[in-house]
């Protein structure tokens, strides 16, 4: 079992603006907001831990919050939900306490964690969302991408971050369209069940789901997640 109270202490030590958006099995779910001083910043959402047995996403979100983002805050404001599934995180399991996959539960209001997230962002719109994940069967990284204007960044991102670790050469197994090796479109058949597809439908112009291989060391997985995030943000800065 992981120590969620230690995660809470780490987050609170950051001394950043945050609030509790819900409580599941006595464990709070936090939302952090980093506000830009720019007059018209792009809004970015970062999420991790929707699958409790994928700790690299949680660590990537915390690492992002802990680092110096001064330059990025000239261009962006950030909403960060580091751990959507506290019970799964504590018990090292994919699902929540009721053995429900939260990432298949956003089309209904039947699952508490999904409702908490939906309520928290109800009035928000984002230029980009990144939802960090892991794959226990992969040997390299890959990612899913959905973007309203179909100007996909995935091939650029993959080419940049492959210096951190190799691209997975196997098919993703989700019956999705490959844009290039290791980059797949968010499939329309997914509807709005998953967090990222839900956001693409209702709250975000662009979604990215990085999948890092669990066989890598944790630090490498975190570096890959943050590399994908930073490459995408650099693109947005350069196009303005």
C-alpha positions in Angstrom: 0.0 0.0 0.0 1.2 3.5 -0.8 1.1 6.3 1.8 -1.4 8.9 0.6 -0.8 11.0 3.7 2.8 11.4 2.5 1.6 12.5 -0.9 -0.7 15.1 0.9 2.3 16.4 2.9 4.4 16.7 -0.3 1.7 18.7 -2.0 1.0 21.0 0.9 4.8 21.7 1.3 4.6 23.3 -2.2 2.6 26.1 -0.7 0.7 26.7 -3.9 -3.0 27.8 -4.4 -5.2 24.7 -4.2 -8.5 23.4 -3.0 -10.1 20.1 -2.1 -12.7 19.3 -4.8 -13.9 16.1 -3.2 -13.2 13.4 -0.7 -13.2 9.6 -1.5 -12.9 7.1 1.3 -11.6 9.9 3.6 -8.9 10.9 1.0 -9.1 14.4 -0.5 -8.7 15.1 -4.2 -6.9 18.3 -4.8 -7.0 20.8 -7.6 -4.1 23.3 -7.9 -4.3 26.5 -10.0 -1.2 28.4 -11.3 -2.4 31.7 -12.6 -0.7 33.7 -15.4 -0.2 37.4 -15.2 -0.7 37.6 -18.9 -3.8 39.3 -20.2 -4.9 36.4 -22.3 -3.2 33.2 -21.3 -3.9 29.7 -22.7 -5.5 27.5 -20.1 -3.9 24.1 -19.6 -5.2 21.1 -17.6 -2.8 18.5 -16.2 -4.2 15.3 -14.6 -2.7 12.1 -13.2 -3.6 9.0 -11.2 -7.0 8.2 -12.8 -5.6 4.7 -12.8 -4.3 4.1 -9.3 -1.6 1.6 -10.3 0.1 4.2 -12.6 2.1 6.3 -10.2 4.3 8.0 -12.8 1.5 10.3 -13.7 1.0 11.4 -10.2 4.7 12.0 -9.8 4.9 13.9 -13.0 2.1 16.2 -11.9 3.8 16.8 -8.5 7.2 17.4 -10.3 5.5 19.9 -12.5 4.1 21.8 -9.6 7.4 21.7 -7.7 9.6 23.1 -10.4 10.0 26.7 -11.5 7.3 27.5 -14.1 7.9 31.3 -14.1 8.5 31.4 -17.9 5.6 29.2 -18.8 3.3 31.4 -16.6 4.0 34.3 -19.1 1.9 32.3 -21.6 -0.3 29.8 -19.7 -2.4 29.3 -16.7 -2.6 25.8 -15.3 -5.1 23.6 -13.5 -3.5 20.5 -12.0 -5.3 17.5 -10.5 -2.4 15.3 -9.4 -4.3 12.2 -8.2 -7.9 11.5 -9.3 -8.1 8.0 -7.8 -6.8 8.1 -4.2 -8.1 4.7 -3.3 -6.5 3.0 -6.3 -3.3 4.9 -5.6 -3.2 3.7 -2.0 -4.0 0.1 -2.9 -2.0 0.0 -6.1 -4.9 -1.0 -8.2 -6.3 0.4 -11.5 -9.9 0.8 -10.4 -11.5 2.6 -7.5 -12.9 1.2 -4.3 -15.9 -0.3 -6.1 -13.6 -2.0 -8.7 -14.8 0.5 -11.4 -12.4 1.9 -14.0 -12.9 5.6 -13.6 -11.5 6.2 -17.1 -14.5 4.4 -18.5 -17.0 6.4 -16.4 -17.3 10.0 -17.6 -20.4 9.6 -19.7 -22.6 9.0 -16.7 -22.8 10.4 -13.1 -22.5 7.0 -11.4 -18.9 7.2 -10.3 -17.9 9.6 -7.6 -14.4 10.4 -8.7 -15.6 11.2 -12.3 -18.4 13.4 -10.9 -15.9 15.3 -8.7 -13.7 16.1 -11.6 -16.6 17.1 -13.9 -18.1 19.4 -11.2 -14.7 21.0 -10.6 -14.1 21.9 -14.2 -17.7 22.5 -15.2 -17.2 26.1 -16.2 -13.7 25.8 -17.5 -12.4 25.6 -21.1 -8.8 24.5 -22.0 -6.5 25.0 -24.9 -4.9 21.7 -24.0 -5.3 18.8 -21.6 -2.6 16.2 -20.8 -3.7 13.1 -18.9 -0.6 11.0 -17.8 -0.8 7.2 -18.0 1.3 4.1 -18.0 1.3 0.7 -19.8 2.4 -2.4 -18.0 2.8 -4.3 -21.3 4.7 -1.7 -23.3 8.5 -1.6 -23.9 8.6 2.0 -25.0 6.4 5.1 -24.9 3.4 6.0 -27.1 0.6 8.6 -27.0 -2.9 9.2 -28.0 -3.9 12.6 -29.3 -7.2 14.4 -30.1 -7.3 17.9 -31.5 -10.3 19.9 -32.8 -8.4 21.3 -35.9 -6.7 18.0 -36.7 -3.3 19.7 -36.8 -1.6 16.9 -34.8 1.5 17.6 -32.8 2.1 14.0 -31.9 4.7 13.2 -34.5 6.7 16.3 -33.5 6.4 15.4 -29.8 7.5 11.8 -30.3 10.5 12.8 -32.3 11.7 15.2 -29.6 11.1 13.0 -26.6 12.5 9.7 -28.1 15.9 10.9 -26.7 14.5 10.1 -23.2 13.4 6.6 -24.2 12.4 4.6 -27.3 9.0 4.7 -29.0 7.0 1.5 -28.6 6.9 -0.4 -31.9 3.9 -2.6 -31.1 0.3 -1.6 -32.0 -1.5 0.1 -29.1 -4.2 -2.6 -29.2 -7.0 -0.1 -29.0 -8.0 -0.3 -32.6 -7.2 3.4 -33.3 -5.7 5.1 -36.3 -2.0 5.6 -36.2 -0.8 9.0 -37.1 2.8 7.8 -37.1 4.7 5.2 -35.1 3.8 5.5 -31.5 1.1 8.2 -32.0 -2.6 7.3 -32.3 -5.7 9.3 -32.7 -8.2 9.5 -29.9 -10.9 7.2 -31.4 -14.4 8.6 -31.9 -15.8 5.2 -30.9 -14.6 5.9 -27.3 -17.3 8.5 -27.0 -16.9 10.4 -23.8 -16.2 7.5 -21.5 -12.6 8.3 -20.8 -11.4 11.5 -19.1 -9.5 12.8 -22.2 -12.3 12.0 -24.7 -14.8 13.6 -22.3 -12.7 16.7 -22.1 -12.2 16.8 -25.9 -16.0 16.7 -26.3 -16.8 19.4 -23.7 -13.9 21.3 -22.3 -10.7 21.1 -24.4 -9.5 21.9 -27.9 -6.6 19.5 -27.6 -6.0 16.4 -25.5 -2.8 14.2 -25.1 -2.6 10.9 -23.3 1.0 9.8 -22.9 1.6 6.2 -22.1 5.0 5.4 -20.5 6.2 1.8 -20.0 6.1 0.6 -16.4 9.3 -1.4 -17.0 11.2 1.9 -17.1 12.5 3.4 -13.9 10.1 5.9 -12.3 12.4 8.9 -13.0 12.5 8.1 -16.7 8.7 7.8 -16.9 8.3 11.1 -15.2 10.9 12.7 -17.5 9.0 11.4 -20.5 5.7 12.7 -19.3 7.1 16.2 -18.7 9.0 16.1 -21.9 5.8 15.5 -23.8 4.1 18.3 -21.9 6.9 20.8 -22.4 7.2 20.0 -26.1 3.5 20.7 -26.6 3.7 23.9 -24.6 6.8 25.1 -26.6 4.7 24.6 -29.8 2.0 26.8 -28.5 4.4 29.5 -27.5 6.1 29.5 -30.9 2.9 29.8 -32.8 1.9 33.0 -31.0 
